[in-house]
Amino acid sequence: MEIAAVVILLLFTSFLTVGVVATVRTVRAVKRGVERTGVQARRMVEDTTLRARSIAQPGPAGRLAELRLSLRTSIVSTREALESEAASDPSLSEAMGLLTRLRSHAQQLDAELRLLEREPDRERLTARLPELEERTRRITHSADSLRWAAQDRARQFADDDLAALGRDIDVEAGALRHWTQAAPAPAPAAAPAPESKRLA
């Protein structure tokens, strides 16, 4: 009787532990999903706001919104492109490291641009614009170069794989049609000599 009670207690404890672990994992997964959705929604709202500002606000203020939008779009597009290819191409890990460093520069510039949106001195803002535009151009050009290189690499791998697959299929198709490569037909037998020559 005591053994049965111990077994029941152990089973109950095991089920309880499994239930707690499953609950914790589920809560964490839901929390990550909510955070990811929140980040995406916040990014969409900010991008929409920047687009509206770049159109509605003429002059330096609108240009600042354009620069921020350009910066964010380039960095996010490159990150998504590299992350989608990194699972199948481990050699992109170095590119991901470079993008992480580039992102820190982009975040620093974005924070500076955000502060300048509230700058009341328009003359100072106008004087700073060329330097801000140049920094934005350098960062977006670097991000675009990484993204385009990753896309070219993926396309080249796909082309090479497709070419190799085509060669393999041609070989297999030839092997499946083995009957078309039958041995050549035997030469016809020589005709018998005419009767007159045989009698001579």
PASEBA-1860 file (N, C-alpha, C; in nm, 3 decimals):
! residues 200
1> MEIAAVVI> 0.083/-0.120/0.000/0.000/0.000/0.000/0.087/0.126/0.000 ~ 0.194/0.120/0.081/0.283/0.237/0.086/0.352/0.256/-0.049 ~ 0.387/0.145/-0.117/0.454/0.155/-0.247/0.360/0.219/-0.348 ~ 0.234/0.182/-0.345/0.137/0.241/-0.437/0.123/0.390/-0.412 ~ 0.123/0.429/-0.284/0.111/0.572/-0.252/0.233/0.648/-0.302 ~ 0.353/0.589/-0.287/0.476/0.654/-0.334/0.474/0.668/-0.486 ~ 0.431/0.562/-0.554/0.423/0.567/-0.702/0.326/0.675/-0.747 ~ 0.210/0.681/-0.682/0.110/0.783/-0.717/0.166/0.923/-0.692
9> LLLFTSFL> 0.235/0.940/-0.579/0.295/1.069/-0.546/0.400/1.109/-0.649 ~ 0.483/1.011/-0.691/0.585/1.040/-0.793/0.522/1.076/-0.927 ~ 0.418/1.003/-0.965/0.349/1.035/-1.090/0.288/1.174/-1.086 ~ 0.225/1.206/-0.972/0.163/1.338/-0.957/0.269/1.448/-0.967 ~ 0.383/1.426/-0.899/0.491/1.524/-0.903/0.546/1.540/-1.045 ~ 0.561/1.429/-1.118/0.611/1.434/-1.255/0.517/1.513/-1.345 ~ 0.387/1.481/-1.335/0.288/1.552/-1.416/0.285/1.701/-1.382 ~ 0.296/1.731/-1.254/0.296/1.871/-1.212/0.417/1.945/-1.267
17> TVGVVATV> 0.534/1.880/-1.261/0.657/1.942/-1.314/0.647/1.966/-1.464 ~ 0.599/1.863/-1.536/0.583/1.877/-1.682/0.484/1.989/-1.714 ~ 0.377/1.996/-1.637/0.278/2.102/-1.660/0.336/2.241/-1.636 ~ 0.415/2.255/-1.529/0.476/2.385/-1.499/0.575/2.425/-1.609 ~ 0.658/2.330/-1.651/0.757/2.359/-1.758/0.685/2.398/-1.887 ~ 0.581/2.324/-1.922/0.507/2.355/-2.045/0.441/2.492/-2.037 ~ 0.387/2.525/-1.918/0.323/2.655/-1.900/0.425/2.767/-1.913 ~ 0.540/2.751/-1.850/0.644/2.855/-1.856/0.690/2.876/-2.000
25> RTVRAVKR> 0.712/2.766/-2.072/0.756/2.778/-2.212/0.650/2.846/-2.297 ~ 0.525/2.810/-2.275/0.416/2.872/-2.351/0.407/3.021/-2.323 ~ 0.418/3.057/-2.196/0.412/3.200/-2.159/0.527/3.276/-2.224 ~ 0.647/3.217/-2.222/0.762/3.284/-2.283/0.743/3.300/-2.433 ~ 0.692/3.196/-2.499/0.670/3.203/-2.644/0.566/3.309/-2.678 ~ 0.458/3.314/-2.599/0.355/3.415/-2.623/0.411/3.554/-2.600 ~ 0.492/3.568/-2.495/0.552/3.699/-2.465/0.642/3.744/-2.579 ~ 0.725/3.649/-2.632/0.812/3.685/-2.745/0.729/3.725/-2.866
33> GVERTGVQ> 0.620/3.651/-2.890/0.534/3.685/-3.004/0.471/3.822/-2.989 ~ 0.425/3.851/-2.868/0.363/3.983/-2.843/0.466/4.094/-2.860 ~ 0.587/4.071/-2.806/0.692/4.173/-2.819/0.727/4.195/-2.966 ~ 0.740/4.084/-3.042/0.774/4.096/-3.184/0.664/4.171/-3.259 ~ 0.537/4.137/-3.229/0.426/4.206/-3.294/0.424/4.353/-3.256 ~ 0.452/4.382/-3.128/0.456/4.521/-3.083/0.565/4.601/-3.153 ~ 0.682/4.539/-3.168/0.793/4.607/-3.237/0.756/4.635/-3.382 ~ 0.696/4.534/-3.449/0.658/4.553/-3.589/0.552/4.661/-3.604
41> ARRMVEDT> 0.454/4.661/-3.513/0.348/4.762/-3.520/0.405/4.902/-3.495 ~ 0.495/4.912/-3.396/0.557/5.041/-3.365/0.639/5.091/-3.484 ~ 0.713/4.998/-3.547/0.794/5.036/-3.663/0.706/5.084/-3.778 ~ 0.592/5.015/-3.798/0.502/5.055/-3.906/0.444/5.194/-3.881 ~ 0.407/5.220/-3.755/0.352/5.352/-3.721/0.457/5.460/-3.742 ~ 0.581/5.433/-3.697/0.687/5.533/-3.712/0.718/5.558/-3.859 ~ 0.721/5.451/-3.939/0.749/5.468/-4.082/0.639/5.548/-4.150 ~ 0.514/5.519/-4.114/0.401/5.594/-4.172/0.408/5.741/-4.132
49> TLRARSIA> 0.443/5.767/-4.006/0.455/5.905/-3.959/0.565/5.978/-4.034 ~ 0.680/5.912/-4.052/0.791/5.975/-4.124/0.753/6.002/-4.269 ~ 0.681/5.908/-4.332/0.637/5.930/-4.470/0.546/6.053/-4.478 ~ 0.453/6.062/-4.383/0.361/6.176/-4.383/0.436/6.307/-4.361 ~ 0.533/6.308/-4.270/0.611/6.429/-4.246/0.692/6.469/-4.367 ~ 0.752/6.371/-4.434/0.836/6.404/-4.550/0.754/6.467/-4.661 ~ 0.623/6.433/-4.667/0.537/6.491/-4.770/0.476/6.623/-4.723 ~ 0.431/6.626/-4.597/0.355/6.741/-4.548/0.442/6.858/-4.505
57> QPGPAGRL> 0.564/6.831/-4.460/0.649/6.939/-4.408/0.756/6.975/-4.512 ~ 0.746/7.091/-4.571/0.849/7.131/-4.666/0.976/7.177/-4.594 ~ 1.084/7.186/-4.666/1.208/7.240/-4.610/1.287/7.139/-4.530 ~ 1.370/7.187/-4.439/1.460/7.100/-4.362/1.387/6.994/-4.279 ~ 1.273/7.028/-4.222/1.200/6.931/-4.138/1.156/6.812/-4.221 ~ 1.104/6.837/-4.339/1.064/6.727/-4.426/1.183/6.646/-4.474 ~ 1.296/6.714/-4.497/1.416/6.643/-4.541/1.469/6.552/-4.431 ~ 1.460/6.596/-4.305/1.502/6.511/-4.193/1.418/6.383/-4.188
65> AELRLSLR> 1.287/6.397/-4.210/1.199/6.280/-4.210/1.237/6.186/-4.324 ~ 1.270/6.241/-4.441/1.313/6.158/-4.554/1.440/6.082/-4.521 ~ 1.535/6.150/-4.457/1.661/6.085/-4.422/1.639/5.971/-4.323 ~ 1.555/5.996/-4.222/1.528/5.891/-4.124/1.459/5.772/-4.188 ~ 1.364/5.798/-4.276/1.293/5.690/-4.343/1.387/5.609/-4.432 ~ 1.472/5.678/-4.506/1.568/5.611/-4.593/1.662/5.523/-4.512 ~ 1.709/5.575/-4.401/1.802/5.503/-4.313/1.736/5.376/-4.258 ~ 1.617/5.391/-4.204/1.547/5.278/-4.144/1.513/5.171/-4.247
73> TSIVSTRE> 1.463/5.214/-4.363/1.424/5.119/-4.467/1.542/5.036/-4.514 ~ 1.655/5.103/-4.535/1.773/5.033/-4.586/1.826/4.931/-4.485 ~ 1.835/4.971/-4.359/1.888/4.882/-4.256/1.794/4.763/-4.233 ~ 1.664/4.789/-4.222/1.568/4.680/-4.197/1.564/4.583/-4.315 ~ 1.564/4.635/-4.438/1.561/4.547/-4.556/1.685/4.459/-4.561 ~ 1.800/4.516/-4.529/1.924/4.438/-4.532/1.924/4.333/-4.423 ~ 1.879/4.368/-4.303/1.874/4.271/-4.194/1.783/4.154/-4.231 ~ 1.666/4.183/-4.286/1.573/4.077/-4.323/1.631/3.988/-4.433
81> ALESEAAS> 1.699/4.050/-4.531/1.759/3.971/-4.640/1.868/3.879/-4.588 ~ 1.954/3.932/-4.499/2.063/3.850/-4.447/2.011/3.740/-4.356 ~ 1.913/3.771/-4.272/1.859/3.670/-4.180/1.790/3.558/-4.257 ~ 1.722/3.591/-4.367/1.652/3.488/-4.443/1.749/3.393/-4.512 ~ 1.869/3.443/-4.548/1.967/3.359/-4.618/2.066/3.294/-4.522 ~ 2.083/3.349/-4.401/2.186/3.300/-4.309/2.162/3.156/-4.266 ~ 2.035/3.113/-4.260/2.006/2.976/-4.217/2.063/2.874/-4.315 ~ 2.062/2.906/-4.445/2.112/2.811/-4.545/2.254/2.841/-4.590
89> DPSLSEAM> 2.309/2.955/-4.548/2.444/2.995/-4.591/2.521/3.048/-4.470 ~ 2.594/2.960/-4.399/2.666/3.003/-4.278/2.772/3.109/-4.304 ~ 2.820/3.121/-4.428/2.923/3.220/-4.456/2.872/3.363/-4.445 ~ 2.741/3.382/-4.429/2.686/3.517/-4.412/2.699/3.568/-4.269 ~ 2.756/3.486/-4.179/2.769/3.530/-4.039/2.857/3.653/-4.028 ~ 2.962/3.660/-4.110/3.048/3.779/-4.105/2.973/3.902/-4.154 ~ 2.891/3.884/-4.258/2.810/3.995/-4.306/2.711/4.042/-4.199 ~ 2.656/3.946/-4.123/2.565/3.983/-4.014/2.638/4.065/-3.908
97> GLLTRLRS> 2.763/4.026/-3.879/2.843/4.103/-3.783/2.869/4.245/-3.832 ~ 2.900/4.259/-3.960/2.921/4.392/-4.017/2.793/4.475/-4.011 ~ 2.679/4.409/-4.039/2.553/4.482/-4.033/2.521/4.528/-3.891 ~ 2.557/4.447/-3.792/2.535/4.487/-3.652/2.613/4.614/-3.620 ~ 2.737/4.618/-3.666/2.817/4.739/-3.645/2.757/4.858/-3.720 ~ 2.711/4.834/-3.842/2.652/4.942/-3.921/2.523/4.992/-3.858 ~ 2.448/4.898/-3.800/2.322/4.937/-3.733/2.346/5.031/-3.617 ~ 2.455/5.011/-3.545/2.482/5.101/-3.432/2.507/5.243/-3.483
105> HAQQLDAE> 2.575/5.256/-3.597/2.595/5.389/-3.656/2.462/5.447/-3.704 ~ 2.378/5.361/-3.762/2.248/5.407/-3.810/2.159/5.453/-3.693 ~ 2.162/5.379/-3.583/2.082/5.417/-3.466/2.130/5.548/-3.407 ~ 2.261/5.567/-3.405/2.316/5.692/-3.353/2.273/5.809/-3.441 ~ 2.281/5.791/-3.573/2.239/5.898/-3.665/2.089/5.922/-3.656 ~ 2.011/5.815/-3.642/1.866/5.831/-3.631/1.829/5.910/-3.506 ~ 1.898/5.881/-3.396/1.871/5.956/-3.272/1.906/6.104/-3.290 ~ 2.015/6.130/-3.361/2.055/6.269/-3.387/1.952/6.339/-3.475
113> LRLLEREP> 1.905/6.270/-3.577/1.804/6.329/-3.666/1.673/6.355/-3.590 ~ 1.638/6.262/-3.500/1.515/6.279/-3.422/1.524/6.404/-3.333 ~ 1.642/6.425/-3.273/1.660/6.545/-3.190/1.652/6.673/-3.273 ~ 1.709/6.666/-3.393/1.710/6.785/-3.478/1.571/6.820/-3.532 ~ 1.477/6.724/-3.529/1.341/6.755/-3.572/1.278/6.861/-3.482 ~ 1.326/6.870/-3.358/1.272/6.969/-3.264/1.360/7.094/-3.253 ~ 1.458/7.105/-3.343/1.549/7.219/-3.341/1.476/7.345/-3.390 ~ 1.467/7.448/-3.304/1.394/7.569/-3.347/1.474/7.658/-3.443
121> DRERLTAR> 1.606/7.648/-3.441/1.690/7.733/-3.526/1.700/7.670/-3.665 ~ 1.619/7.721/-3.758/1.614/7.664/-3.893/1.743/7.689/-3.971 ~ 1.810/7.799/-3.942/1.935/7.826/-4.014/2.042/7.723/-3.976 ~ 2.050/7.694/-3.848/2.147/7.592/-3.803/2.112/7.456/-3.863 ~ 1.984/7.425/-3.866/1.940/7.297/-3.923/1.974/7.289/-4.071 ~ 1.952/7.399/-4.144/1.984/7.402/-4.287/2.133/7.385/-4.310 ~ 2.214/7.443/-4.222/2.359/7.432/-4.236/2.407/7.289/-4.207 ~ 2.337/7.218/-4.120/2.377/7.081/-4.085/2.332/6.977/-4.188
129> LPELEERT> 2.234/7.010/-4.269/2.174/6.912/-4.360/2.274/6.843/-4.453 ~ 2.365/6.916/-4.521/2.458/6.847/-4.612/2.539/6.737/-4.544 ~ 2.587/6.764/-4.422/2.667/6.663/-4.350/2.580/6.544/-4.310 ~ 2.456/6.570/-4.268/2.364/6.463/-4.231/2.326/6.378/-4.352 ~ 2.306/6.444/-4.465/2.273/6.371/-4.588/2.389/6.281/-4.630 ~ 2.512/6.331/-4.617/2.628/6.252/-4.655/2.644/6.129/-4.564 ~ 2.625/6.147/-4.434/2.634/6.033/-4.342/2.525/5.930/-4.372 ~ 2.405/5.979/-4.399/2.295/5.888/-4.433/2.327/5.812/-4.561
137> RRITHSAD> 2.380/5.883/-4.660/2.412/5.819/-4.788/2.518/5.710/-4.769 ~ 2.619/5.737/-4.687/2.725/5.638/-4.665/2.670/5.512/-4.596 ~ 2.585/5.533/-4.495/2.529/5.418/-4.423/2.436/5.337/-4.513 ~ 2.346/5.406/-4.585/2.252/5.333/-4.670/2.325/5.264/-4.785 ~ 2.429/5.326/-4.838/2.505/5.262/-4.945/2.572/5.133/-4.895 ~ 2.629/5.139/-4.775/2.692/5.020/-4.718/2.590/4.909/-4.694 ~ 2.474/4.947/-4.639/2.369/4.846/-4.614/2.319/4.787/-4.745 ~ 2.298/4.873/-4.844/2.251/4.824/-4.974/2.353/4.731/-5.037
145> SLRWAAQD> 2.482/4.763/-5.024/2.587/4.677/-5.081/2.584/4.538/-5.018 ~ 2.567/4.531/-4.886/2.556/4.400/-4.819/2.434/4.323/-4.868 ~ 2.322/4.392/-4.878/2.199/4.325/-4.920/2.210/4.274/-5.064 ~ 2.261/4.358/-5.153/2.272/4.318/-5.294/2.371/4.202/-5.309 ~ 2.481/4.206/-5.233/2.578/4.096/-5.241/2.516/3.965/-5.195 ~ 2.438/3.969/-5.086/2.371/3.848/-5.037/2.270/3.797/-5.138 ~ 2.196/3.888/-5.202/2.098/3.847/-5.303/2.168/3.786/-5.425 ~ 2.280/3.850/-5.469/2.354/3.795/-5.583/2.410/3.657/-5.551
153> RARQFADD> 2.459/3.641/-5.428/2.515/3.511/-5.387/2.406/3.403/-5.387 ~ 2.290/3.435/-5.334/2.180/3.338/-5.331/2.135/3.303/-5.473 ~ 2.129/3.405/-5.560/2.088/3.378/-5.698/2.190/3.291/-5.770 ~ 2.321/3.318/-5.746/2.426/3.238/-5.811/2.419/3.092/-5.764 ~ 2.400/3.072/-5.633/2.386/2.936/-5.581/2.266/2.865/-5.644 ~ 2.156/2.939/-5.658/2.035/2.880/-5.717/2.061/2.845/-5.864 ~ 2.130/2.934/-5.938/2.161/2.906/-6.079/2.253/2.785/-6.092 ~ 2.356/2.779/-6.007/2.449/2.665/-6.012/2.376/2.535/-5.980
161> DLAALGRD> 2.291/2.539/-5.878/2.217/2.419/-5.840/2.122/2.375/-5.951 ~ 2.057/2.474/-6.015/1.965/2.441/-6.124/2.040/2.382/-6.243 ~ 2.159/2.437/-6.274/2.238/2.383/-6.385/2.282/2.239/-6.355 ~ 2.329/2.214/-6.232/2.370/2.078/-6.194/2.251/1.983/-6.198 ~ 2.135/2.030/-6.152/2.014/1.947/-6.155/1.976/1.914/-6.299 ~ 1.988/2.012/-6.389/1.957/1.988/-6.529/2.047/1.881/-6.591 ~ 2.178/1.887/-6.557/2.270/1.786/-6.608/2.234/1.647/-6.554 ~ 2.204/1.639/-6.424/2.166/1.510/-6.365/2.039/1.454/-6.430
169> IDVEAGAL> 1.943/1.542/-6.457/1.818/1.497/-6.518/1.844/1.448/-6.660 ~ 1.930/1.517/-6.735/1.963/1.472/-6.871/2.025/1.332/-6.868 ~ 2.117/1.310/-6.774/2.181/1.178/-6.763/2.077/1.072/-6.728 ~ 1.990/1.103/-6.631/1.889/1.006/-6.590/1.788/0.980/-6.701 ~ 1.751/1.084/-6.775/1.657/1.065/-6.886/1.718/0.976/-6.993 ~ 1.848/0.993/-7.019/1.915/0.906/-7.115/1.919/0.762/-7.068 ~ 1.942/0.742/-6.939/1.945/0.606/-6.885/1.808/0.541/-6.890 ~ 1.702/0.619/-6.868/1.566/0.564/-6.873/1.526/0.525/-7.015
177> RHWTQAAP> 1.586/0.590/-7.116/1.554/0.557/-7.256/1.662/0.465/-7.314 ~ 1.704/0.366/-7.239/1.815/0.279/-7.282/1.783/0.204/-7.410 ~ 1.653/0.178/-7.440/1.619/0.100/-7.559/1.648/0.175/-7.689 ~ 1.659/0.307/-7.681/1.688/0.383/-7.803/1.834/0.373/-7.842 ~ 1.917/0.314/-7.757/2.059/0.301/-7.786/2.093/0.155/-7.815 ~ 2.003/0.083/-7.886/2.024/-0.058/-7.918/2.140/-0.074/-8.016 ~ 2.194/-0.197/-8.022/2.307/-0.223/-8.112/2.262/-0.207/-8.256 ~ 2.352/-0.167/-8.348/2.314/-0.148/-8.489/2.273/-0.280/-8.552
185> APAPAAAP> 2.183/-0.274/-8.650/2.132/-0.395/-8.718/2.245/-0.460/-8.796 ~ 2.246/-0.600/-8.807/2.354/-0.669/-8.882/2.347/-0.634/-9.030 ~ 2.464/-0.639/-9.097/2.471/-0.608/-9.241/2.398/-0.717/-9.320 ~ 2.334/-0.685/-9.435/2.262/-0.787/-9.513/2.360/-0.888/-9.572 ~ 2.312/-1.015/-9.585/2.397/-1.124/-9.639/2.425/-1.100/-9.786 ~ 2.540/-1.151/-9.835/2.578/-1.131/-9.976/2.482/-1.209/-10.065 ~ 2.448/-1.152/-10.180/2.355/-1.216/-10.274/2.424/-1.335/-10.341 ~ 2.352/-1.447/-10.371/2.413/-1.565/-10.439/2.458/-1.529/-10.581
193> APESKRLA> 2.562/-1.600/-10.630/2.617/-1.572/-10.763/2.518/-1.613/-10.869 ~ 2.518/-1.546/-10.982/2.425/-1.582/-11.092/2.451/-1.724/-11.141 ~ 2.346/-1.792/-11.200/2.354/-1.932/-11.245/2.456/-1.952/-11.354 ~ 2.473/-1.859/-11.447/2.566/-1.873/-11.556/2.707/-1.880/-11.508 ~ 2.742/-1.802/-11.407/2.877/-1.803/-11.354/2.905/-1.933/-11.282 ~ 2.798/-1.989/-11.218/2.817/-2.115/-11.146/2.847/-2.231/-11.242 ~ 2.789/-2.232/-11.367/2.808/-2.338/-11.461/2.943/-2.328/-11.534 ~ 3.001/-2.213/-11.540/3.124/-2.193/-11.615/3.242/-2.259/-11.549
END
